[in-house]
């Protein structure tokens, strides 16, 4: 399917091909879940018998998933499927990182234990 879309794009027959692929890629986790549900729950319940025209059903499913990906991305759906690692990392990195201070050479030696006056 990917090869077909890229070939159609190369021949300038399907100019939106790369953008559709980008949309699906941006929504990859959502599309993975939706595709699983579609092909394991919805399509079998339709009771459509296997025929030589199965590629038409497959193409319809791909178009449905591509449309879902575009809607998902327009509504910023990725914010709903996250474990929150980014905000967690920012919170811990700013809270626990001491400020970086550049000391003059003379003070740096004292801070590292050099030129101490021993009593």
TORTORRO-239191 format. One record per atom (N, C-alpha, C): residue number from 1; residue in one letter; atom name; x, y, z. Coordinates in nm, 3 decimals, decimal comma, always signed. Each point is the difference from the previous one (the first is absolute). Layout:
# residues N
(r NUM 'A' 'CA' (X Y Z)),
...
This chain:
# residues 119
(r 1 'X' 'N' (+0,083 -0,118 +0,000)),
(r 1 'X' 'CA' (-0,083 +0,118 +0,000)),
(r 1 'X' 'C' (+0,088 +0,126 +0,000)),
(r 2 'X' 'N' (+0,104 -0,002 +0,082)),
(r 2 'X' 'CA' (+0,092 +0,113 +0,006)),
(r 2 'X' 'C' (+0,068 +0,020 -0,135)),
(r 3 'X' 'N' (+0,045 -0,109 -0,061)),
(r 3 'X' 'CA' (+0,066 +0,009 -0,131)),
(r 3 'X' 'C' (-0,096 +0,058 -0,104)),
(r 4 'X' 'N' (-0,125 -0,041 +0,004)),
(r 4 'X' 'CA' (-0,099 +0,051 -0,094)),
(r 4 'X' 'C' (-0,020 +0,150 +0,017)),
(r 5 'X' 'N' (-0,013 +0,045 +0,124)),
(r 5 'X' 'CA' (-0,020 +0,144 +0,026)),
(r 5 'X' 'C' (+0,121 +0,080 -0,046)),
(r 6 'X' 'N' (+0,119 -0,051 +0,029)),
(r 6 'X' 'CA' (+0,121 +0,072 -0,042)),
(r 6 'X' 'C' (+0,014 +0,001 -0,152)),
(r 7 'X' 'N' (-0,035 -0,110 -0,066)),
(r 7 'X' 'CA' (+0,007 -0,004 -0,146)),
(r 7 'X' 'C' (-0,102 +0,096 -0,061)),
(r 8 'X' 'N' (-0,120 +0,004 +0,053)),
(r 8 'X' 'CA' (-0,100 +0,095 -0,049)),
(r 8 'X' 'C' (+0,046 +0,144 +0,020)),
(r 9 'X' 'N' (+0,066 +0,026 +0,113)),
(r 9 'X' 'CA' (+0,053 +0,134 +0,025)),
(r 9 'X' 'C' (+0,111 +0,033 -0,100)),
(r 10 'X' 'N' (+0,086 -0,097 -0,028)),
(r 10 'X' 'CA' (+0,110 +0,022 -0,095)),
(r 10 'X' 'C' (-0,056 +0,034 -0,138)),
(r 11 'X' 'N' (-0,107 -0,066 -0,037)),
(r 11 'X' 'CA' (-0,063 +0,026 -0,130)),
(r 11 'X' 'C' (-0,095 +0,120 +0,004)),
(r 12 'X' 'N' (-0,006 +0,065 +0,116)),
(r 12 'X' 'CA' (-0,085 +0,117 +0,022)),
(r 12 'X' 'C' (-0,148 -0,030 -0,024)),
(r 13 'X' 'N' (-0,041 -0,121 +0,035)),
(r 13 'X' 'CA' (-0,141 -0,040 -0,013)),
(r 13 'X' 'C' (-0,076 +0,015 +0,132)),
(r 14 'X' 'N' (+0,074 +0,000 +0,109)),
(r 14 'X' 'CA' (-0,062 +0,006 +0,133)),
(r 14 'X' 'C' (+0,086 +0,094 +0,084)),
(r 15 'X' 'N' (-0,022 +0,130 -0,018)),
(r 15 'X' 'CA' (+0,088 +0,100 +0,057)),
(r 15 'X' 'C' (-0,008 +0,010 +0,152)),
(r 16 'X' 'N' (-0,106 -0,051 +0,059)),
(r 16 'X' 'CA' (-0,015 +0,008 +0,145)),
(r 16 'X' 'C' (+0,055 -0,123 +0,071)),
(r 17 'X' 'N' (+0,058 -0,093 -0,074)),
(r 17 'X' 'CA' (+0,050 -0,126 +0,057)),
(r 17 'X' 'C' (+0,096 +0,018 +0,116)),
(r 18 'X' 'N' (+0,109 +0,076 -0,019)),
(r 18 'X' 'CA' (+0,094 +0,016 +0,112)),
(r 18 'X' 'C' (-0,063 +0,066 +0,122)),
(r 19 'X' 'N' (-0,091 +0,094 -0,022)),
(r 19 'X' 'CA' (-0,065 +0,066 +0,114)),
(r 19 'X' 'C' (-0,089 -0,098 +0,075)),
(r 20 'X' 'N' (-0,070 -0,087 -0,072)),
(r 20 'X' 'CA' (-0,083 -0,102 +0,065)),
(r 20 'X' 'C' (+0,089 -0,093 +0,083)),
(r 21 'X' 'N' (+0,114 -0,039 -0,056)),
(r 21 'X' 'CA' (+0,093 -0,086 +0,074)),
(r 21 'X' 'C' (+0,053 +0,071 +0,124)),
(r 22 'X' 'N' (+0,029 +0,130 -0,011)),
(r 22 'X' 'CA' (+0,046 +0,076 +0,118)),
(r 22 'X' 'C' (-0,108 +0,004 +0,107)),
(r 23 'X' 'N' (-0,124 +0,021 -0,041)),
(r 23 'X' 'CA' (-0,110 +0,005 +0,097)),
(r 23 'X' 'C' (-0,015 -0,134 +0,072)),
(r 24 'X' 'N' (+0,010 -0,109 -0,075)),
(r 24 'X' 'CA' (-0,009 -0,133 +0,062)),
(r 24 'X' 'C' (+0,118 -0,021 +0,094)),
(r 25 'X' 'N' (+0,118 +0,043 -0,041)),
(r 25 'X' 'CA' (+0,118 -0,014 +0,085)),
(r 25 'X' 'C' (-0,010 +0,079 +0,129)),
(r 26 'X' 'N' (-0,052 +0,120 -0,008)),
(r 26 'X' 'CA' (-0,015 +0,084 +0,120)),
(r 26 'X' 'C' (-0,100 -0,059 +0,099)),
(r 27 'X' 'N' (-0,095 -0,075 -0,051)),
(r 27 'X' 'CA' (-0,103 -0,060 +0,085)),
(r 27 'X' 'C' (+0,022 -0,151 +0,012)),
(r 28 'X' 'N' (+0,123 -0,045 -0,007)),
(r 28 'X' 'CA' (+0,028 -0,143 -0,014)),
(r 28 'X' 'C' (-0,056 -0,086 +0,113)),
(r 29 'X' 'N' (+0,012 +0,044 +0,125)),
(r 29 'X' 'CA' (-0,053 -0,081 +0,110)),
(r 29 'X' 'C' (-0,153 -0,008 -0,009)),
(r 30 'X' 'N' (-0,064 +0,113 -0,024)),
(r 30 'X' 'CA' (-0,145 +0,001 -0,015)),
(r 30 'X' 'C' (-0,043 -0,089 -0,117)),
(r 31 'X' 'N' (+0,068 +0,010 -0,113)),
(r 31 'X' 'CA' (-0,035 -0,079 -0,118)),
(r 31 'X' 'C' (+0,024 -0,148 +0,026)),
(r 32 'X' 'N' (+0,105 -0,033 +0,073)),
(r 32 'X' 'CA' (+0,025 -0,140 +0,035)),
(r 32 'X' 'C' (-0,118 -0,057 +0,079)),
(r 33 'X' 'N' (-0,046 +0,076 +0,098)),
(r 33 'X' 'CA' (-0,113 -0,045 +0,083)),
(r 33 'X' 'C' (-0,129 -0,005 -0,082)),
(r 34 'X' 'N' (-0,024 +0,103 -0,081)),
(r 34 'X' 'CA' (-0,121 +0,004 -0,082)),
(r 34 'X' 'C' (+0,000 -0,112 -0,104)),
(r 35 'X' 'N' (+0,115 -0,025 -0,060)),
(r 35 'X' 'CA' (+0,011 -0,106 -0,100)),
(r 35 'X' 'C' (-0,025 -0,136 +0,063)),
(r 36 'X' 'N' (+0,051 -0,020 +0,119)),
(r 36 'X' 'CA' (-0,023 -0,127 +0,071)),
(r 36 'X' 'C' (-0,150 -0,019 +0,024)),
(r 37 'X' 'N' (-0,065 +0,103 +0,049)),
(r 37 'X' 'CA' (-0,144 -0,009 +0,027)),
(r 37 'X' 'C' (-0,079 -0,020 -0,129)),
(r 38 'X' 'N' (+0,038 +0,072 -0,105)),
(r 38 'X' 'CA' (-0,071 -0,010 -0,127)),
(r 38 'X' 'C' (+0,008 -0,141 -0,058)),
(r 39 'X' 'N' (+0,121 -0,056 -0,005)),
(r 39 'X' 'CA' (+0,018 -0,130 -0,065)),
(r 39 'X' 'C' (-0,029 -0,119 +0,090)),
(r 40 'X' 'N' (-0,008 +0,020 +0,130)),
(r 40 'X' 'CA' (-0,029 -0,112 +0,090)),
(r 40 'X' 'C' (-0,140 +0,004 +0,061)),
(r 41 'X' 'N' (-0,066 +0,113 -0,006)),
(r 41 'X' 'CA' (-0,133 +0,009 +0,058)),
(r 41 'X' 'C' (-0,106 +0,041 -0,101)),
(r 42 'X' 'N' (+0,027 +0,102 -0,079)),
(r 42 'X' 'CA' (-0,103 +0,055 -0,089)),
(r 42 'X' 'C' (-0,015 -0,083 -0,127)),
(r 43 'X' 'N' (+0,108 -0,018 -0,075)),
(r 43 'X' 'CA' (-0,008 -0,070 -0,129)),
(r 43 'X' 'C' (-0,054 -0,142 +0,014)),
(r 44 'X' 'N' (+0,045 -0,080 +0,098)),
(r 44 'X' 'CA' (-0,058 -0,134 +0,013)),
(r 44 'X' 'C' (-0,151 +0,000 +0,027)),
(r 45 'X' 'N' (-0,049 +0,099 +0,073)),
(r 45 'X' 'CA' (-0,143 +0,007 +0,031)),
(r 45 'X' 'C' (-0,085 +0,042 -0,120)),
(r 46 'X' 'N' (+0,064 +0,057 -0,101)),
(r 46 'X' 'CA' (-0,074 +0,037 -0,120)),
(r 46 'X' 'C' (-0,044 -0,123 -0,078)),
(r 47 'X' 'N' (+0,071 -0,111 +0,020)),
(r 47 'X' 'CA' (-0,036 -0,125 -0,066)),
(r 47 'X' 'C' (+0,022 +0,001 -0,150)),
(r 48 'X' 'N' (+0,091 +0,082 -0,045)),
(r 48 'X' 'CA' (+0,028 +0,007 -0,144)),
(r 48 'X' 'C' (+0,081 -0,123 -0,040)),
(r 49 'X' 'N' (-0,050 -0,077 -0,097)),
(r 49 'X' 'CA' (+0,075 -0,119 -0,041)),
(r 49 'X' 'C' (+0,127 +0,038 -0,077)),
(r 50 'X' 'N' (+0,096 -0,090 +0,004)),
(r 50 'X' 'CA' (+0,124 +0,023 -0,074)),
(r 50 'X' 'C' (-0,029 -0,010 -0,149)),
(r 51 'X' 'N' (+0,039 +0,105 -0,073)),
(r 51 'X' 'CA' (-0,022 +0,001 -0,145)),
(r 51 'X' 'C' (+0,127 +0,052 -0,067)),
(r 52 'X' 'N' (+0,007 -0,011 -0,131)),
(r 52 'X' 'CA' (+0,115 +0,058 -0,071)),
(r 52 'X' 'C' (+0,007 +0,153 +0,014)),
(r 53 'X' 'N' (-0,108 +0,060 +0,051)),
(r 53 'X' 'CA' (-0,003 +0,146 +0,016)),
(r 53 'X' 'C' (+0,044 +0,045 +0,139)),
(r 54 'X' 'N' (+0,068 -0,088 +0,077)),
(r 54 'X' 'CA' (+0,044 +0,039 +0,135)),
(r 54 'X' 'C' (+0,091 +0,122 -0,002)),
(r 55 'X' 'N' (+0,080 +0,025 -0,106)),
(r 55 'X' 'CA' (+0,082 +0,123 +0,002)),
(r 55 'X' 'C' (-0,083 +0,127 +0,008)),
(r 56 'X' 'N' (-0,123 -0,003 -0,050)),
(r 56 'X' 'CA' (-0,088 +0,118 +0,008)),
(r 56 'X' 'C' (-0,036 +0,026 +0,147)),
(r 57 'X' 'N' (-0,032 -0,105 +0,074)),
(r 57 'X' 'CA' (-0,029 +0,014 +0,143)),
(r 57 'X' 'C' (+0,123 +0,050 +0,075)),
(r 58 'X' 'N' (+0,116 -0,056 -0,036)),
(r 58 'X' 'CA' (+0,125 +0,042 +0,065)),
(r 58 'X' 'C' (+0,027 +0,148 -0,028)),
(r 59 'X' 'N' (-0,016 +0,042 -0,126)),
(r 59 'X' 'CA' (+0,023 +0,140 -0,035)),
(r 59 'X' 'C' (-0,098 +0,092 +0,074)),
(r 60 'X' 'N' (-0,124 -0,044 +0,013)),
(r 60 'X' 'CA' (-0,099 +0,080 +0,075)),
(r 60 'X' 'C' (+0,041 +0,013 +0,146)),
(r 61 'X' 'N' (+0,052 -0,108 +0,058)),
(r 61 'X' 'CA' (+0,045 +0,005 +0,140)),
(r 61 'X' 'C' (+0,120 +0,093 +0,015)),
(r 62 'X' 'N' (+0,092 -0,005 -0,096)),
(r 62 'X' 'CA' (+0,117 +0,089 +0,005)),
(r 62 'X' 'C' (-0,044 +0,146 -0,011)),
(r 63 'X' 'N' (-0,093 +0,028 -0,089)),
(r 63 'X' 'CA' (-0,050 +0,138 -0,014)),
(r 63 'X' 'C' (-0,071 +0,046 +0,128)),
(r 64 'X' 'N' (-0,075 -0,091 +0,061)),
(r 64 'X' 'CA' (-0,066 +0,033 +0,126)),
(r 64 'X' 'C' (+0,103 +0,031 +0,109)),
(r 65 'X' 'N' (+0,105 -0,082 +0,008)),
(r 65 'X' 'CA' (+0,104 +0,023 +0,100)),
(r 65 'X' 'C' (+0,077 +0,129 -0,029)),
(r 66 'X' 'N' (+0,026 +0,028 -0,127)),
(r 66 'X' 'CA' (+0,070 +0,125 -0,036)),
(r 66 'X' 'C' (-0,085 +0,121 +0,040)),
(r 67 'X' 'N' (-0,129 -0,007 -0,025)),
(r 67 'X' 'CA' (-0,089 +0,109 +0,042)),
(r 67 'X' 'C' (-0,002 +0,016 +0,150)),
(r 68 'X' 'N' (+0,001 -0,112 +0,071)),
(r 68 'X' 'CA' (+0,004 +0,005 +0,147)),
(r 68 'X' 'C' (+0,130 +0,063 +0,049)),
(r 69 'X' 'N' (+0,111 -0,031 -0,069)),
(r 69 'X' 'CA' (+0,130 +0,057 +0,038)),
(r 69 'X' 'C' (+0,000 +0,151 -0,018)),
(r 70 'X' 'N' (-0,058 +0,046 -0,110)),
(r 70 'X' 'CA' (-0,004 +0,145 -0,026)),
(r 70 'X' 'C' (-0,083 +0,070 +0,108)),
(r 71 'X' 'N' (-0,115 -0,054 +0,033)),
(r 71 'X' 'CA' (-0,085 +0,058 +0,105)),
(r 71 'X' 'C' (+0,073 -0,003 +0,135)),
(r 72 'X' 'N' (+0,064 -0,114 +0,030)),
(r 72 'X' 'CA' (+0,075 -0,015 +0,125)),
(r 72 'X' 'C' (+0,107 +0,108 +0,012)),
(r 73 'X' 'N' (+0,074 +0,023 -0,107)),
(r 73 'X' 'CA' (+0,107 +0,100 +0,003)),
(r 73 'X' 'C' (-0,055 +0,142 +0,007)),
(r 74 'X' 'N' (-0,109 +0,027 -0,070)),
(r 74 'X' 'CA' (-0,060 +0,134 +0,006)),
(r 74 'X' 'C' (-0,047 +0,035 +0,140)),
(r 75 'X' 'N' (-0,043 -0,100 +0,074)),
(r 75 'X' 'CA' (-0,050 +0,023 +0,136)),
(r 75 'X' 'C' (+0,106 -0,026 +0,106)),
(r 76 'X' 'N' (+0,126 -0,017 -0,043)),
(r 76 'X' 'CA' (+0,114 -0,023 +0,090)),
(r 76 'X' 'C' (-0,028 -0,116 +0,095)),
(r 77 'X' 'N' (-0,045 -0,111 -0,058)),
(r 77 'X' 'CA' (-0,035 -0,117 +0,079)),
(r 77 'X' 'C' (+0,116 -0,064 +0,074)),
(r 78 'X' 'N' (+0,124 +0,026 -0,045)),
(r 78 'X' 'CA' (+0,115 -0,062 +0,066)),
(r 78 'X' 'C' (+0,011 +0,039 +0,147)),
(r 79 'X' 'N' (-0,058 +0,113 +0,036)),
(r 79 'X' 'CA' (+0,004 +0,040 +0,141)),
(r 79 'X' 'C' (-0,080 -0,096 +0,088)),
(r 80 'X' 'N' (-0,092 -0,075 -0,061)),
(r 80 'X' 'CA' (-0,082 -0,094 +0,075)),
(r 80 'X' 'C' (+0,069 -0,135 +0,021)),
(r 81 'X' 'N' (+0,098 -0,032 -0,083)),
(r 81 'X' 'CA' (+0,072 -0,128 +0,009)),
(r 81 'X' 'C' (+0,145 +0,026 +0,035)),
(r 82 'X' 'N' (+0,025 +0,039 +0,122)),
(r 82 'X' 'CA' (+0,136 +0,028 +0,043)),
(r 82 'X' 'C' (+0,020 -0,050 +0,142)),
(r 83 'X' 'N' (+0,121 -0,033 +0,031)),
(r 83 'X' 'CA' (+0,030 -0,041 +0,137)),
(r 83 'X' 'C' (+0,056 +0,117 +0,080)),
(r 84 'X' 'N' (+0,016 +0,115 -0,063)),
(r 84 'X' 'CA' (+0,042 +0,119 +0,071)),
(r 84 'X' 'C' (+0,148 +0,006 +0,033)),
(r 85 'X' 'N' (+0,083 -0,065 -0,079)),
(r 85 'X' 'CA' (+0,144 -0,002 +0,029)),
(r 85 'X' 'C' (+0,062 +0,138 -0,017)),
(r 86 'X' 'N' (-0,041 +0,074 -0,102)),
(r 86 'X' 'CA' (+0,058 +0,133 -0,025)),
(r 86 'X' 'C' (-0,016 +0,094 +0,117)),
(r 87 'X' 'N' (-0,124 +0,025 +0,047)),
(r 87 'X' 'CA' (-0,018 +0,089 +0,115)),
(r 87 'X' 'C' (+0,069 -0,052 +0,126)),
(r 88 'X' 'N' (-0,001 -0,131 +0,018)),
(r 88 'X' 'CA' (+0,065 -0,059 +0,116)),
(r 88 'X' 'C' (+0,150 +0,027 -0,003)),
(r 89 'X' 'N' (+0,062 -0,018 -0,116)),
(r 89 'X' 'CA' (+0,144 +0,026 -0,012)),
(r 89 'X' 'C' (+0,032 +0,147 +0,022)),
(r 90 'X' 'N' (-0,083 +0,088 -0,054)),
(r 90 'X' 'CA' (+0,024 +0,144 +0,020)),
(r 90 'X' 'C' (-0,012 +0,037 +0,148)),
(r 91 'X' 'N' (-0,099 -0,057 +0,068)),
(r 91 'X' 'CA' (-0,019 +0,033 +0,140)),
(r 91 'X' 'C' (+0,119 -0,045 +0,084)),
(r 92 'X' 'N' (+0,049 -0,122 -0,024)),
(r 92 'X' 'CA' (+0,112 -0,050 +0,079)),
(r 92 'X' 'C' (+0,131 +0,064 -0,040)),
(r 93 'X' 'N' (+0,018 +0,031 -0,126)),
(r 93 'X' 'CA' (+0,128 +0,059 -0,041)),
(r 93 'X' 'C' (+0,014 +0,142 +0,052)),
(r 94 'X' 'N' (-0,107 +0,077 +0,006)),
(r 94 'X' 'CA' (+0,010 +0,137 +0,050)),
(r 94 'X' 'C' (+0,001 +0,003 +0,153)),
(r 95 'X' 'N' (-0,063 -0,095 +0,063)),
(r 95 'X' 'CA' (-0,009 +0,002 +0,146)),
(r 95 'X' 'C' (+0,127 -0,052 +0,066)),
(r 96 'X' 'N' (+0,072 -0,087 -0,064)),
(r 96 'X' 'CA' (+0,114 -0,064 +0,065)),
(r 96 'X' 'C' (+0,135 +0,040 -0,054)),
(r 97 'X' 'N' (+0,004 +0,081 -0,103)),
(r 97 'X' 'CA' (+0,127 +0,041 -0,058)),
(r 97 'X' 'C' (+0,046 +0,127 +0,068)),
(r 98 'X' 'N' (+0,115 -0,004 +0,064)),
(r 98 'X' 'CA' (+0,048 +0,124 +0,063)),
(r 98 'X' 'C' (+0,040 +0,100 -0,109)),
(r 99 'X' 'N' (-0,009 +0,127 +0,032)),
(r 99 'X' 'CA' (+0,037 +0,100 -0,100)),
(r 99 'X' 'C' (+0,148 -0,011 -0,035)),
(r 100 'X' 'N' (+0,032 +0,025 -0,124)),
(r 100 'X' 'CA' (+0,138 -0,005 -0,047)),
(r 100 'X' 'C' (+0,063 +0,135 +0,027)),
(r 101 'X' 'N' (+0,110 -0,003 +0,074)),
(r 101 'X' 'CA' (+0,070 +0,123 +0,035)),
(r 101 'X' 'C' (+0,144 -0,014 -0,049)),
(r 102 'X' 'N' (+0,047 +0,100 -0,071)),
(r 102 'X' 'CA' (+0,139 +0,001 -0,046)),
(r 102 'X' 'C' (+0,078 +0,089 +0,095)),
(r 103 'X' 'N' (+0,096 -0,063 +0,068)),
(r 103 'X' 'CA' (+0,082 +0,074 +0,096)),
(r 103 'X' 'C' (+0,128 +0,048 -0,065)),
(r 104 'X' 'N' (+0,052 +0,114 +0,047)),
(r 104 'X' 'CA' (+0,133 +0,041 -0,046)),
(r 104 'X' 'C' (+0,102 -0,105 +0,043)),
(r 105 'X' 'N' (+0,113 -0,006 -0,069)),
(r 105 'X' 'CA' (+0,101 -0,103 +0,025)),
(r 105 'X' 'C' (+0,044 -0,004 +0,147)),
(r 106 'X' 'N' (+0,021 +0,115 +0,059)),
(r 106 'X' 'CA' (+0,047 +0,003 +0,139)),
(r 106 'X' 'C' (-0,104 -0,061 +0,095)),
(r 107 'X' 'N' (-0,124 +0,030 -0,020)),
(r 107 'X' 'CA' (-0,105 -0,055 +0,085)),
(r 107 'X' 'C' (-0,022 -0,148 -0,029)),
(r 108 'X' 'N' (+0,019 -0,040 -0,125)),
(r 108 'X' 'CA' (-0,016 -0,140 -0,035)),
(r 108 'X' 'C' (+0,103 -0,085 +0,073)),
(r 109 'X' 'N' (+0,124 +0,048 +0,012)),
(r 109 'X' 'CA' (+0,104 -0,074 +0,072)),
(r 109 'X' 'C' (-0,039 -0,016 +0,146)),
(r 110 'X' 'N' (-0,053 +0,107 +0,059)),
(r 110 'X' 'CA' (-0,043 -0,009 +0,140)),
(r 110 'X' 'C' (-0,117 -0,098 +0,014)),
(r 111 'X' 'N' (-0,091 +0,003 -0,095)),
(r 111 'X' 'CA' (-0,116 -0,089 +0,008)),
(r 111 'X' 'C' (+0,041 -0,146 -0,015)),
(r 112 'X' 'N' (+0,107 -0,024 -0,075)),
(r 112 'X' 'CA' (+0,047 -0,138 -0,020)),
(r 112 'X' 'C' (+0,103 -0,041 +0,104)),
(r 113 'X' 'N' (+0,032 +0,088 +0,094)),
(r 113 'X' 'CA' (+0,089 -0,038 +0,110)),
(r 113 'X' 'C' (+0,143 +0,046 -0,018)),
(r 114 'X' 'N' (+0,028 +0,078 -0,100)),
(r 114 'X' 'CA' (+0,138 +0,049 -0,022)),
(r 114 'X' 'C' (+0,024 +0,127 +0,078)),
(r 115 'X' 'N' (+0,126 +0,031 +0,027)),
(r 115 'X' 'CA' (+0,043 +0,122 +0,072)),
(r 115 'X' 'C' (-0,070 +0,018 +0,134)),
(r 116 'X' 'N' (-0,015 -0,110 +0,070)),
(r 116 'X' 'CA' (-0,064 +0,009 +0,132)),
(r 116 'X' 'C' (+0,103 +0,045 +0,103)),
(r 117 'X' 'N' (-0,049 +0,074 +0,096)),
(r 117 'X' 'CA' (+0,084 +0,039 +0,112)),
(r 117 'X' 'C' (-0,027 -0,100 +0,110)),
(r 118 'X' 'N' (+0,104 -0,073 +0,041)),
(r 118 'X' 'CA' (-0,015 -0,102 +0,104)),
(r 118 'X' 'C' (+0,045 +0,056 +0,133)),
(r 119 'X' 'N' (-0,076 -0,018 +0,103)),
(r 119 'X' 'CA' (+0,037 +0,047 +0,134)),
(r 119 'X' 'C' (+0,046 -0,114 +0,082)),
